[in-house]
Amino acid sequence: MNSLSFFTHEFGDHEIRVVGDGRFSVFDVLVAFGDCNTKDVRMVLKRLMDSHSEVVTLCDYFKFPGRGQRETPVTNEQGMYQILMLLPGERGAEFRKWAAGILTDPDKALDLAVRKYKRLGWSDKQIKARLDGKVARYQLTDTLKNHGLAHPLEYARCTNAVNVGLFGKTAKQIKASRHVKTTRDGLDDVELAALNLAELKSGRTIEETQAWGADQCEKICADVAQKVRQALED
């Protein structure tokens, strides 16, 4: 098993129904993944719900359009992963082996991330900027840790100093206004590049000036972000 291609509208000869908000029909995925009929899948899912209470909370119910349709259990991608991890038998073992391979092989995890971004319609430039952003973010947080920051709220202050300096909004406001779960998911390739530059430059400036503590680091993050924004506007 080398991909999660079943998280599309088609899996082989099986159609997987998807709700408008991205949740999948649990029955459809299990039928496709286990290559069995709907009756057997209903029994498998019932047994999972009886033995694993978390499966019950992972599922909502949705009636797909069409004559004679009944309410069907649906869940998001993360919930579907959790359910597949609990499957008994050979298919469940196969999925757990695949998942372990992803967790222990950075290249496989990176390849999966790139394919997922492509399915979401991201351009190569956006994907590169998103991955570069991971590096920039880790470098900044490591620098902040080495310069006296310890509490999550202190890291959040520096994060928002960058976001406000660049975009005029906090991370929470960006996510709310652009309807995304993470700030970077709501940015285009130019905005991502600007954010990456601001975070890298902030970390470097903190190290060069030997700034210490949340107040000094927050001020540097704000100043750097404003300079990056001005450069983009010029």
TORKOL-51376 format. One line per 8 residues: number of its first residue (from 1); their letters; for each residue x, y, z of N, C-alpha, C, CB. Coordinates in pm, 1 decimal. Glycine has a CB too. Layout:
// residues N
NUM = a = X:Y:Z:X:Y:Z:X:Y:Z:X:Y:Z; ...
// end
This chain:
// residues 234
1 = mnslsfft = 86.7:-119.6:0.0:0.0:0.0:0.0:89.3:123.2:0.0:-97.5:1.4:124.5; 91.8:197.5:-108.9:186.9:306.6:-119.7:122.1:442.8:-128.9:273.3:285.7:-237.6; -9.0:449.8:-116.3:-73.2:581.0:-117.9:-211.4:570.6:-56.5:-81.9:636.8:-261.4; -266.0:685.3:-20.5:-403.0:689.3:29.9:-493.9:737.1:-81.3:-415.1:781.2:154.7; -486.2:671.5:-194.6:-564.6:715.7:-309.2:-713.9:697.5:-287.3:-521.9:640.9:-432.9; -752.3:621.5:-183.2:-895.4:605.4:-159.9:-958.1:731.5:-103.8:-920.5:489.9:-66.0; -879.3:829.2:-61.6:-936.8:954.5:-15.5:-957.1:1048.2:-134.1:-846.6:1020.4:91.4; -1020.9:998.1:-236.9:-1065.1:1072.8:-353.1:-1205.5:1026.9:-381.7:-970.7:1052.3:-476.7
9 = hefgdhei = -1265.1:1078.6:-486.5:-1401.7:1038.1:-518.0:-1407.8:896.7:-575.0:-1463.4:1135.8:-616.4; -1295.2:844.5:-621.8:-1295.5:711.0:-679.7:-1185.5:625.8:-617.0:-1277.6:718.3:-832.3; -1217.8:499.1:-590.2:-1117.6:403.3:-544.4:-1141.7:275.1:-621.7:-1124.9:379.6:-388.3; -1062.6:256.4:-728.0:-1088.1:141.8:-814.1:-1225.9:153.9:-875.1:-1074.9:10.1:-736.2; -1306.5:49.0:-856.4:-1443.0:48.6:-908.9:-1543.5:101.4:-807.1:-1482.1:-92.0:-951.5; -1495.1:145.5:-693.1:-1584.4:189.1:-586.1:-1593.8:341.2:-582.3:-1536.2:135.4:-450.7; -1715.1:391.1:-575.3:-1733.6:534.8:-557.1:-1736.8:566.3:-408.2:-1863.7:583.6:-626.4; -1660.6:667.1:-368.9:-1660.6:710.4:-229.9:-1731.5:844.0:-221.6:-1516.2:720.2:-173.4
17 = rvvgdgrf = -1844.2:845.7:-151.8:-1921.6:969.0:-140.8:-1856.3:1063.5:-40.0:-2067.1:938.4:-99.5; -1858.4:1190.9:-75.4:-1794.6:1293.4:6.7:-1894.4:1405.5:32.4:-1666.1:1348.3:-62.0; -1906.3:1444.9:158.5:-1991.5:1557.3:195.6:-1923.5:1686.7:150.0:-2018.9:1559.1:350.3; -2000.3:1791.8:133.1:-1945.6:1919.4:87.9:-1833.5:1972.8:174.1:-2053.3:2019.9:82.1; -1834.3:1938.9:303.5:-1728.8:1989.1:393.1:-1607.6:1896.3:398.7:-1784.6:2008.0:533.5; -1605.8:1793.1:313.2:-1488.4:1708.2:304.6:-1494.5:1578.9:383.2:-1373.0:1783.4:348.6; -1602.9:1553.6:456.2:-1614.5:1427.8:528.5:-1650.2:1313.9:432.8:-1719.9:1439.5:639.7; -1602.3:1193.5:465.7:-1621.1:1077.7:379.8:-1729.2:985.6:436.3:-1489.2:1001.6:363.2
25 = svfdvlva = -1793.8:910.7:347.8:-1880.6:802.1:390.9:-1793.3:690.3:445.1:-1970.9:751.4:274.1; -1810.0:658.4:573.0:-1729.8:553.4:634.7:-1757.5:420.0:567.6:-1758.3:544.5:785.3; -1884.8:392.9:536.4:-1919.8:268.5:469.0:-1847.2:254.9:335.8:-2070.2:260.8:447.3; -1847.5:361.6:256.1:-1786.7:355.6:123.0:-1637.0:327.1:131.7:-1810.7:486.7:47.5; -1567.9:394.2:225.9:-1424.5:372.7:239.2:-1395.3:230.0:285.1:-1364.1:473.7:337.6; -1473.0:179.9:380.5:-1450.2:44.6:430.0:-1482.0:-60.1:324.0:-1534.0:19.5:554.4; -1585.8:-36.8:244.3:-1617.2:-129.4:135.0:-1501.8:-132.4:35.5:-1749.2:-88.6:63.9; -1452.7:-13.6:-2.0:-1344.2:-4.8:-99.2:-1214.4:-61.8:-43.5:-1323.3:139.6:-141.8
33 = fgdcntkd = -1184.8:-26.4:79.2:-1058.7:-67.3:139.4:-1057.5:-215.9:171.0:-1032.2:12.7:265.5; -1170.0:-267.4:217.7:-1176.0:-408.4:254.2:-1223.2:-499.2:144.6:-1263.2:-425.5:369.7; -1265.6:-437.4:30.2:-1314.5:-514.7:-83.3:-1423.9:-612.1:-39.8:-1199.2:-590.6:-149.7; -1523.5:-558.7:32.1:-1633.4:-641.2:80.2:-1764.1:-568.0:56.8:-1615.9:-676.0:229.8; -1875.7:-631.7:89.8:-2004.7:-569.8:63.3:-2050.7:-483.9:179.1:-2108.2:-675.3:33.5; -2153.6:-403.4:154.0:-2201.3:-307.3:253.7:-2253.1:-375.2:378.6:-2309.8:-220.7:195.0; -2319.2:-492.4:361.9:-2372.6:-563.6:477.8:-2261.7:-603.3:573.5:-2450.1:-687.2:433.4; -2152.1:-657.6:519.7:-2040.0:-696.6:604.7:-1977.6:-575.4:673.1:-1934.5:-770.6:522.6
41 = vrmvlkrl = -1969.2:-464.1:599.3:-1909.1:-342.6:653.7:-1991.4:-289.5:769.8:-1895.8:-235.6:544.9; -2122.6:-294.7:759.1:-2207.6:-248.5:868.9:-2177.7:-328.2:996.1:-2357.2:-261.2:831.0; -2156.5:-457.8:979.0:-2127.3:-542.6:1093.9:-1989.8:-508.6:1152.1:-2133.5:-691.4:1054.0; -1891.6:-487.9:1062.9:-1756.7:-452.4:1108.6:-1759.7:-321.2:1186.2:-1659.4:-441.5:988.9; -1829.5:-221.1:1131.5:-1835.1:-91.2:1198.4:-1907.4:-100.6:1331.3:-1903.5:11.5:1109.4; -2014.4:-179.6:1337.5:-2086.9:-196.5:1464.0:-1996.8:-258.8:1569.3:-2212.4:-283.1:1443.7; -1918.7:-358.3:1530.1:-1828.4:-422.2:1625.6:-1721.8:-324.4:1673.9:-1762.2:-545.2:1562.5; -1671.2:-242.2:1581.8:-1572.8:-141.7:1621.7:-1632.4:-43.2:1720.6:-1519.6:-67.4:1499.4
49 = mdshsevv = -1757.3:-0.6:1695.4:-1822.8:94.2:1785.1:-1848.8:31.5:1921.6:-1954.2:143.4:1724.0; -1880.9:-98.1:1923.1:-1907.5:-166.6:2049.4:-1780.1:-182.8:2132.1:-1970.3:-303.2:2023.2; -1667.9:-204.6:2064.0:-1543.2:-233.1:2135.4:-1454.2:-110.4:2153.6:-1466.6:-339.4:2062.2; -1477.7:-5.4:2074.4:-1395.7:115.8:2082.3:-1488.2:237.5:2084.1:-1294.8:124.1:1962.3; -1509.4:293.1:2201.3:-1605.9:402.7:2215.8:-1566.3:525.4:2135.4:-1620.3:440.6:2361.9; -1435.4:542.6:2108.0:-1393.2:660.5:2033.9:-1445.6:660.4:1890.9:-1242.6:669.8:2033.2; -1473.6:540.7:1836.2:-1526.5:533.3:1699.7:-1663.6:600.0:1693.5:-1535.7:386.0:1651.9; -1742.1:584.5:1799.7:-1876.1:646.3:1803.7:-1863.6:797.5:1794.5:-1952.1:606.6:1933.4
57 = tlcdyfkf = -1768.9:854.8:1867.2:-1754.3:1000.6:1868.2:-1692.1:1052.4:1739.6:-1670.2:1044.1:1986.6; -1622.3:967.3:1665.4:-1560.3:1010.6:1540.3:-1662.0:1028.9:1428.3:-1455.1:910.6:1497.6; -1776.0:962.0:1440.3:-1872.4:958.1:1330.8:-1991.4:1051.3:1354.7:-1921.8:816.0:1310.7; -2027.8:1123.8:1250.0:-2156.0:1192.0:1243.7:-2241.7:1116.9:1142.3:-2139.5:1343.8:1204.9; -2367.0:1163.5:1123.4:-2454.5:1095.4:1027.9:-2507.9:1195.8:927.2:-2571.1:1024.1:1100.6; -2509.1:1152.3:801.9:-2547.6:1241.0:692.0:-2628.4:1160.3:590.5:-2421.7:1306.0:624.6; -2737.5:1219.5:541.0:-2818.7:1153.6:438.7:-2779.0:1208.2:302.2:-2971.2:1174.9:465.1; -2713.4:1125.3:222.6:-2673.7:1167.0:89.4:-2796.1:1176.1:-0.7:-2570.1:1069.8:30.6
65 = pgrgqret = -2793.2:1263.6:-102.0:-2908.6:1278.2:-190.8:-2934.2:1151.2:-271.0:-2887.8:1395.9:-285.4; -3059.7:1128.8:-303.3:-3096.3:1011.1:-381.7:-3210.8:935.4:-317.8:-2976.7:919.1:-398.4; -3286.9:865.5:-401.1:-3403.0:791.6:-352.0:-3359.8:677.2:-261.3:-3485.9:737.8:-469.0; -3428.7:664.3:-149.7:-3405.2:553.8:-58.5:-3280.6:562.6:25.9:-3400.1:431.6:-133.7; -3215.7:676.8:23.2:-3093.7:692.0:101.9:-3126.1:701.1:251.3:-3015.9:816.7:56.5; -3044.1:633.2:330.4:-3055.6:642.6:475.8:-2938.9:722.4:531.1:-3060.5:502.2:540.3; -2951.0:763.9:655.5:-2839.4:834.0:717.6:-2718.1:742.2:722.8:-2876.9:882.8:859.3; -2604.2:797.6:682.7:-2481.3:720.5:669.7:-2374.3:779.5:760.8:-2432.8:718.3:522.8
73 = pvtneqgm = -2297.2:696.6:831.4:-2187.7:751.3:913.6:-2081.4:816.3:825.9:-2123.8:640.3:1000.1; -2038.9:934.6:863.9:-1934.6:1007.2:791.0:-1832.1:1057.3:890.7:-1994.4:1125.5:708.6; -1710.3:1077.1:843.2:-1605.2:1131.7:928.1:-1501.9:1200.4:840.5:-1539.5:1020.9:1014.6; -1416.0:1280.1:903.4:-1313.1:1349.8:826.2:-1193.7:1257.3:803.6:-1268.4:1479.5:898.6; -1091.5:1308.9:736.7:-976.9:1225.5:700.7:-907.0:1169.3:823.3:-878.2:1305.1:617.6; -888.4:1253.6:924.7:-821.1:1206.5:1046.1:-902.1:1096.8:1113.8:-798.2:1322.9:1143.7; -1034.4:1116.6:1120.2:-1120.1:1014.7:1179.9:-1115.7:884.2:1102.8:-1262.3:1064.4:1187.8; -1107.9:894.7:969.2:-1101.8:773.3:886.7:-972.9:697.9:911.2:-1114.6:808.0:738.1
81 = yqilmllp = -863.8:771.6:927.0:-736.8:706.4:961.0:-750.2:628.5:1092.1:-623.0:811.3:972.3; -811.0:691.5:1192.4:-823.7:628.0:1323.5:-906.7:500.7:1314.9:-886.6:724.8:1423.9; -1013.4:504.2:1235.2:-1098.4:386.5:1219.8:-1022.5:275.1:1148.9:-1226.4:421.7:1142.1; -950.0:309.6:1042.5:-874.3:209.0:968.2:-766.0:145.4:1055.1:-811.4:271.6:843.6; -709.2:223.7:1146.0:-607.1:169.3:1235.4:-663.5:60.4:1326.3:-546.5:280.6:1319.7; -794.5:64.4:1351.8:-858.0:-30.1:1443.2:-914.7:-152.5:1373.3:-967.0:38.5:1518.9; -907.9:-156.3:1239.6:-965.4:-268.2:1166.3:-898.7:-400.0:1204.9:-952.6:-245.0:1015.9; -978.3:-504.0:1223.1:-918.8:-634.9:1252.3:-869.4:-701.5:1122.9:-1021.6:-726.4:1324.3
89 = gergaefr = -795.4:-807.5:1138.8:-758.5:-889.7:1024.6:-645.1:-833.9:940.2:-876.3:-909.2:939.1; -630.0:-894.2:822.3:-517.3:-863.6:734.2:-518.1:-720.4:684.6:-517.6:-956.7:616.8; -638.2:-667.9:651.1:-644.5:-531.9:596.8:-605.9:-429.3:701.5:-784.4:-501.9:543.7; -649.7:-451.7:825.0:-610.7:-361.4:932.1:-461.5:-365.6:957.4:-685.0:-395.3:1058.7; -405.1:-486.7:953.6:-260.8:-501.0:972.9:-184.6:-431.9:860.8:-221.5:-649.4:980.1; -237.2:-441.2:738.4:-172.8:-376.8:624.0:-170.3:-225.4:640.8:-244.8:-414.0:494.1; -282.9:-169.4:687.6:-288.2:-24.7:704.8:-194.2:19.6:816.8:-432.0:20.7:734.7; -190.0:-54.0:926.1:-101.6:-17.2:1037.4:45.2:-25.4:995.1:-126.9:-108.8:1159.2
97 = kwaagilt = 78.6:-123.8:912.2:215.6:-133.7:861.1:248.8:-14.0:773.8:234.7:-263.9:781.9; 152.4:24.4:687.8:174.0:140.7:601.3:193.1:267.2:685.3:55.3:158.7:503.8; 108.0:285.3:786.1:116.7:404.3:871.6:250.0:408.7:946.8:-0.3:406.9:971.8; 296.4:293.9:994.6:425.1:288.6:1063.8:537.8:327.6:969.1:450.0:148.1:1121.5; 526.7:287.1:842.9:627.6:324.3:744.4:633.3:473.6:721.9:601.0:254.6:614.1; 516.5:538.4:720.0:511.4:684.4:703.4:574.5:754.1:822.6:366.3:732.2:685.2; 545.5:704.2:943.0:595.3:768.6:1064.5:746.2:753.9:1079.4:526.0:710.7:1186.3; 803.0:649.5:1023.6:945.9:624.7:1043.8:1030.7:664.1:923.4:968.4:479.2:1075.2
105 = dpdkaldl = 968.3:707.9:814.9:1042.6:744.5:694.3:1007.3:887.4:654.5:1011.9:646.0:578.0; 1093.4:984.8:683.7:1062.5:1124.7:652.6:1033.6:1148.2:505.0:1176.7:1212.8:695.4; 1102.5:1075.0:416.1:1079.4:1094.7:272.7:938.8:1052.2:232.8:1182.5:1016.7:190.8; 889.7:942.0:289.4:754.0:897.5:260.3:652.1:998.6:313.0:728.5:758.6:321.8; 677.4:1050.5:433.2:586.6:1149.7:491.0:585.0:1276.5:406.4:627.4:1182.8:635.7; 702.6:1317.3:358.5:712.2:1436.4:274.6:640.5:1414.9:142.2:858.8:1473.1:250.0; 658.6:1297.0:84.7:592.5:1265.1:-42.0:440.9:1267.3:-26.1:638.3:1127.7:-93.7; 392.2:1213.5:85.5:248.6:1213.9:112.9:196.2:1356.0:126.9:218.0:1134.0:239.7
113 = avrkykrl = 273.0:1440.7:196.1:231.8:1579.8:215.0:222.0:1652.2:81.8:329.5:1652.7:307.2; 321.1:1632.1:-5.7:320.3:1698.3:-137.2:200.0:1652.1:-218.4:451.6:1669.0:-214.6; 173.4:1522.0:-218.2:59.0:1470.1:-295.4:-72.9:1525.7:-241.6:56.5:1315.4:-291.5; -80.9:1538.7:-110.5:-204.4:1591.6:-51.5:-224.6:1737.3:-90.9:-201.4:1578.3:101.9; -118.5:1817.2:-85.0:-130.0:1957.4:-126.4:-171.2:1967.6:-272.7:2.9:2031.3:-103.9; -118.7:1878.4:-357.2:-155.4:1880.8:-499.1:-302.7:1847.3:-517.3:-68.6:1782.3:-579.1; -353.1:1752.2:-439.3:-495.9:1719.2:-447.6:-582.7:1837.8:-406.3:-527.8:1597.8:-359.4; -528.8:1920.6:-318.1:-603.2:2039.3:-274.6:-594.5:2152.8:-375.4:-551.6:2086.9:-140.0
121 = gwsdkqik = -517.6:2131.9:-483.0:-508.7:2232.5:-587.5:-396.4:2331.9:-569.2:-635.6:2305.2:-596.1; -302.4:2303.8:-479.8:-191.8:2396.4:-456.8:-93.6:2391.7:-573.3:-119.8:2363.3:-324.8; -35.7:2506.1:-606.0:67.2:2513.1:-708.8:200.7:2466.3:-650.5:79.1:2657.3:-765.1; 297.1:2436.7:-739.1:429.3:2395.1:-692.2:495.3:2504.3:-608.0:519.0:2359.2:-811.2; 472.8:2630.8:-645.3:530.0:2741.8:-568.7:471.0:2746.3:-427.8:505.2:2875.8:-641.0; 340.0:2725.8:-417.7:276.4:2726.3:-286.1:328.5:2611.1:-200.0:123.6:2716.9:-300.4; 343.1:2494.6:-261.2:389.6:2377.8:-186.4:531.4:2400.8:-135.6:384.0:2251.0:-274.1; 617.9:2452.1:-222.0:756.8:2479.0:-181.4:760.5:2580.3:-67.1:839.8:2531.2:-301.6
129 = arldgkva = 681.1:2687.7:-81.0:678.3:2789.5:24.4:624.8:2731.4:155.0:592.4:2909.5:-19.1; 526.0:2641.1:144.9:469.1:2580.0:265.6:573.2:2494.2:336.4:345.2:2495.0:230.5; 647.3:2415.4:259.7:749.4:2330.1:319.6:866.1:2412.0:373.3:799.6:2228.6:217.8; 904.6:2516.1:300.2:1008.3:2606.7:350.5:964.8:2670.3:482.1:1039.8:2716.0:246.6; 834.2:2696.2:491.2:781.1:2757.1:612.6:797.1:2669.2:734.5:636.8:2790.4:594.1; 791.8:2538.0:715.3:813.7:2446.7:827.8:954.0:2466.7:884.7:793.6:2299.3:783.5; 1051.6:2477.7:793.4:1189.8:2496.6:836.8:1204.9:2630.8:908.4:1286.2:2488.6:716.3; 1148.7:2736.1:846.8:1159.1:2869.9:907.0:1095.2:2873.5:1044.5:1093.6:2974.7:816.9
137 = ryqltdtl = 981.2:2808.0:1058.5:910.1:2808.4:1186.4:990.1:2735.9:1293.9:772.1:2743.6:1171.1; 1043.0:2619.3:1260.5:1121.6:2544.5:1358.4:1247.2:2621.9:1399.8:1160.6:2407.5:1301.4; 1310.0:2687.3:1303.9:1429.2:2764.8:1336.5:1396.3:2879.0:1432.2:1493.3:2819.6:1209.2; 1283.8:2946.9:1406.6:1245.7:3057.6:1494.3:1211.9:3008.1:1633.9:1127.1:3133.6:1435.8; 1133.1:2901.8:1644.3:1094.4:2853.1:1776.9:1215.9:2802.2:1854.6:989.4:2741.7:1764.3; 1309.7:2739.1:1784.8:1432.5:2695.5:1852.7:1510.2:2815.5:1905.6:1521.2:2612.9:1757.1; 1517.3:2921.2:1823.5:1588.0:3042.4:1865.9:1519.6:3105.6:1986.1:1595.9:3143.6:1750.6; 1388.4:3114.6:1981.0:1314.0:3173.2:2092.6:1337.0:3093.9:2221.2:1163.8:3178.5:2059.9
145 = knhglahp = 1338.8:2962.4:2209.2:1362.9:2878.2:2326.2:1500.8:2905.7:2384.8:1349.5:2729.7:2289.4; 1599.2:2922.7:2295.4:1736.8:2947.7:2341.0:1756.2:3088.0:2397.4:1833.5:2926.0:2226.8; 1654.8:3173.5:2377.5:1667.3:3311.8:2424.8:1562.5:3345.0:2531.3:1654.3:3408.9:2307.2; 1527.2:3244.2:2607.8:1453.4:3270.0:2729.6:1303.8:3248.5:2727.4:1477.5:3403.4:2768.2; 1246.6:3210.4:2613.9:1102.8:3188.0:2609.8:1071.0:3045.7:2653.4:1047.4:3214.9:2468.9; 966.8:3031.6:2734.8:932.3:2899.8:2786.6:782.6:2872.0:2780.4:980.5:2886.3:2928.8; 701.2:2976.0:2796.1:556.1:2957.4:2803.0:494.2:2968.7:2664.1:492.5:3060.7:2898.4; 393.5:2883.9:2632.2:327.7:2891.6:2501.0:275.3:3030.5:2466.2:213.9:2794.1:2496.3
153 = leyarctn = 228.4:3104.3:2565.8:177.0:3238.6:2539.3:287.7:3333.0:2493.0:109.7:3294.8:2664.2; 410.0:3307.5:2537.1:522.2:3390.6:2493.6:553.9:3365.0:2346.3:646.7:3363.4:2580.6; 547.8:3238.8:2305.8:567.7:3206.7:2164.9:455.6:3267.8:2080.3:573.6:3053.6:2144.5; 333.8:3263.6:2133.4:219.2:3319.6:2060.8:235.0:3470.4:2041.6:88.0:3289.6:2135.9; 290.5:3537.4:2141.3:313.1:3682.8:2128.7:407.0:3713.0:2012.0:371.8:3740.6:2260.3; 512.6:3635.7:1999.8:608.6:3658.2:1890.3:546.7:3621.1:1755.9:737.8:3576.3:1913.5; 469.7:3512.9:1754.5:400.8:3473.2:1631.2:307.6:3583.5:1583.7:321.7:3343.0:1652.7; 229.7:3638.0:1675.3:135.5:3743.3:1637.9:205.8:3873.1:1603.8:36.6:3766.9:1749.5
161 = avnvglfg = 321.9:3896.4:1662.3:399.0:4015.4:1625.3:437.5:4008.8:1478.0:525.5:4028.7:1713.7; 474.7:3890.7:1431.0:507.7:3872.9:1289.6:382.6:3887.0:1203.0:573.6:3735.3:1266.3; 274.7:3819.8:1241.4:152.5:3822.7:1160.7:91.6:3962.3:1151.1:50.5:3727.0:1218.6; 87.1:4032.0:1262.7:30.9:4167.3:1263.1:120.6:4261.2:1182.7:14.0:4219.7:1408.3; 251.3:4245.1:1199.2:343.7:4329.0:1124.3:332.3:4309.3:974.2:484.4:4301.6:1168.0; 308.7:4185.8:931.8:298.7:4155.7:788.2:159.2:4178.6:732.1:339.4:4012.9:762.8; 58.4:4128.2:802.4:-76.7:4122.5:746.4:-179.8:4206.9:820.8:-122.7:3981.5:744.3; -138.6:4267.5:932.9:-232.2:4349.1:1009.1:-332.5:4269.8:1089.8:-304.7:4438.9:917.8
169 = ktakqika = -309.8:4138.0:1103.7:-402.8:4052.5:1177.3:-325.9:3950.2:1258.1:-500.9:3982.5:1081.6; -384.9:3907.0:1369.5:-325.8:3799.2:1448.1:-349.9:3666.5:1375.9:-385.4:3795.9:1592.6; -282.7:3561.8:1423.0:-301.5:3429.3:1363.7:-448.3:3387.4:1372.0:-211.8:3324.9:1434.2; -511.7:3411.4:1485.4:-652.3:3374.8:1502.9:-740.3:3450.0:1404.1:-698.1:3403.4:1646.6; -714.5:3576.6:1383.4:-794.8:3656.9:1290.3:-774.8:3612.3:1145.5:-759.1:3805.3:1304.2; -650.6:3575.6:1110.6:-624.1:3526.7:974.9:-699.6:3397.4:949.5:-473.3:3505.2:953.0; -694.4:3305.3:1044.3:-763.1:3177.0:1028.3:-914.1:3196.0:1017.5:-730.3:3084.1:1145.5; -967.9:3286.8:1097.0:-1112.3:3310.8:1093.6:-1155.1:3377.3:962.9:-1154.1:3397.5:1212.5
177 = srhvkttr = -1077.9:3475.6:917.0:-1117.6:3550.1:797.0:-1098.5:3469.3:669.7:-1038.7:3679.0:787.2; -1004.5:3374.1:672.5:-976.4:3294.8:551.5:-1026.6:3151.3:562.7:-827.1:3293.8:523.3; -1093.1:3122.6:673.1:-1158.8:2992.8:693.2:-1061.3:2876.2:679.2:-1272.9:2976.0:593.8; -950.8:2882.5:750.7:-850.1:2776.8:748.0:-814.7:2736.9:890.8:-723.6:2822.7:670.9; -753.7:2619.4:904.8:-716.8:2569.2:1036.7:-580.1:2619.3:1081.8:-718.2:2418.3:1036.4; -491.2:2644.5:985.2:-359.7:2697.9:1018.3:-335.7:2823.5:935.6:-248.0:2592.4:993.2; -258.7:2914.1:990.1:-234.6:3041.6:922.2:-178.0:3021.8:782.8:-140.0:3127.6:1003.8; -76.4:2938.4:770.4:-10.3:2921.5:641.1:-102.4:2861.5:534.2:111.6:2833.8:657.7
185 = dglddvel = -200.3:2783.3:575.4:-292.6:2726.3:476.9:-376.5:2833.8:407.7:-384.3:2624.7:544.1; -385.2:2951.6:467.7:-466.3:3057.7:409.4:-387.2:3160.0:330.7:-541.3:3126.7:516.1; -257.5:3136.7:311.9:-171.7:3234.9:245.4:-136.0:3190.5:104.1:-44.1:3257.8:326.7; -120.8:3288.1:13.8:-74.5:3253.7:-120.8:77.8:3242.4:-119.8:-121.5:3360.0:-225.3; 137.7:3212.3:-237.1:280.6:3185.7:-239.6:364.2:3308.3:-202.4:320.6:3136.5:-376.1; 320.3:3428.5:-240.4:393.6:3550.2:-204.6:385.0:3575.2:-54.6:338.6:3671.6:-282.1; 266.2:3560.0:2.1:248.6:3580.2:145.9:327.6:3476.9:226.1:100.0:3573.0:182.9; 328.6:3352.0:177.7:406.1:3248.3:245.1:555.1:3281.9:244.1:382.2:3112.3:178.8
193 = aalnlael = 604.3:3327.7:128.8:745.4:3363.8:118.5:778.7:3479.2:212.2:781.0:3400.8:-25.9; 689.7:3577.0:222.0:711.5:3690.7:311.6:714.4:3645.4:457.1:602.4:3796.7:291.6; 623.3:3556.9:493.6:619.4:3506.0:630.4:745.7:3426.6:663.0:495.3:3418.7:651.4; 787.3:3342.8:568.7:909.8:3264.3:589.6:1030.5:3357.1:610.1:934.7:3169.4:469.0; 1040.1:3458.8:525.0:1151.7:3553.7:535.7:1148.2:3626.4:669.3:1147.6:3655.4:420.3; 1030.2:3671.2:711.1:1017.4:3744.6:837.0:1058.5:3658.2:955.6:873.9:3794.1:855.6; 1019.4:3531.4:953.6:1054.3:3443.9:1065.9:1204.0:3411.7:1066.4:972.3:3313.8:1059.7; 1259.8:3385.3:949.1:1403.7:3357.3:942.6:1485.8:3478.3:987.0:1443.8:3316.2:800.1
201 = ksgrtiee = 1448.0:3596.1:936.2:1520.3:3718.4:970.8:1502.9:3753.5:1117.9:1473.1:3834.4:883.8; 1385.4:3729.0:1173.0:1361.8:3755.0:1315.9:1453.8:3669.2:1401.7:1214.2:3727.8:1352.8; 1461.4:3540.5:1368.2:1547.5:3451.3:1444.3:1693.2:3493.4:1436.7:1532.3:3309.5:1394.8; 1737.0:3531.4:1316.8:1876.7:3573.2:1299.3:1905.5:3700.9:1378.1:1908.4:3595.0:1149.9; 1813.0:3796.5:1375.9:1832.4:3922.2:1447.6:1835.1:3900.7:1598.3:1722.6:4021.1:1411.3; 1749.7:3813.3:1646.9:1748.8:3781.1:1790.6:1883.4:3724.5:1833.0:1636.1:3680.4:1823.8; 1939.6:3636.0:1748.3:2070.1:3578.3:1780.7:2180.3:3683.9:1774.4:2102.4:3462.9:1685.2; 2177.9:3767.5:1670.7:2283.9:3867.5:1652.8:2284.3:3971.6:1763.5:2268.7:3936.5:1518.7
209 = tqawgadq = 2166.1:4011.5:1810.3:2156.6:4115.2:1913.6:2157.0:4057.8:2054.5:2031.4:4197.2:1893.2; 2152.7:3922.0:2061.3:2147.5:3854.6:2191.1:2028.7:3902.5:2274.1:2277.7:3877.8:2268.1; 1916.2:3922.7:2205.4:1792.1:3959.9:2275.4:1754.8:3848.6:2372.8:1675.3:3986.1:2173.8; 1685.1:3889.7:2480.5:1648.5:3791.1:2581.6:1507.4:3818.2:2632.9:1749.3:3792.7:2698.0; 1429.2:3712.5:2643.5:1295.6:3724.0:2700.5:1190.0:3763.3:2598.2:1296.7:3824.1:2811.6; 1064.9:3746.7:2638.1:952.3:3766.8:2547.4:941.4:3910.4:2497.5:824.2:3727.7:2615.8; 963.9:4007.4:2584.9:946.5:4147.5:2544.3:1043.2:4186.1:2433.1:965.9:4240.5:2664.4; 1171.4:4155.1:2451.5:1270.6:4191.7:2350.6:1250.3:4114.0:2220.4:1411.4:4167.2:2404.2
217 = cekicadv = 1222.0:3985.7:2231.7:1202.2:3903.3:2111.2:1076.6:3944.8:2035.6:1193.4:3754.5:2148.8; 971.2:3978.3:2107.4:847.8:4022.3:2043.1:870.9:4151.2:1965.4:736.8:4042.3:2147.3; 945.4:4243.7:2022.3:972.4:4370.9:1954.9:1052.0:4348.9:1826.7:1048.3:4466.2:2048.4; 1151.0:4261.1:1832.2:1230.5:4232.8:1712.7:1142.5:4169.1:1605.0:1349.8:4139.9:1747.0; 1057.3:4074.9:1642.2:967.9:4010.0:1545.2:876.7:4112.9:1478.3:883.0:3900.8:1614.3; 824.3:4205.3:1557.2:736.3:4308.3:1502.5:812.0:4401.2:1407.8:672.7:4389.3:1615.7; 932.4:4443.7:1447.9:1012.1:4535.2:1365.5:1051.8:4470.3:1232.7:1137.9:4579.6:1441.8; 1095.6:4345.5:1239.0:1136.6:4275.0:1117.2:1018.1:4256.2:1023.2:1198.7:4138.7:1152.0
225 = aqkvrqal = 904.9:4215.8:1078.1:785.8:4193.5:995.0:743.0:4322.0:924.8:670.0:4139.3:1080.3; 747.4:4432.8:994.9:710.2:4560.7:933.5:805.7:4599.8:821.7:707.0:4670.6:1038.8; 933.9:4570.1:838.0:1032.2:4600.7:734.5:1008.6:4513.7:610.9:1175.3:4580.2:788.2; 975.8:4386.4:632.0:945.7:4297.3:518.8:820.8:4346.5:445.8:925.7:4150.4:567.5; 721.8:4386.4:521.9:599.3:4438.7:459.7:627.2:4564.5:378.1:493.9:4468.6:566.7; 706.8:4653.4:432.0:741.6:4777.9:359.8:817.8:4746.4:231.3:826.8:4871.8:449.9; 908.1:4647.6:238.0:985.0:4610.0:118.7:893.5:4556.9:9.1:1091.1:4504.6:154.0; 790.6:4483.5:47.7:697.0:4428.0:-50.0:611.6:4538.4:-112.7:606.9:4322.3:16.2
233 = ed = 582.7:4642.5:-33.8:496.5:4749.4:-82.5:571.3:4849.3:-169.0:432.7:4820.9:33.4; 702.9:4854.8:-155.1:782.2:4951.2:-232.7:788.4:4913.6:-381.8:924.5:4960.2:-175.3
// end
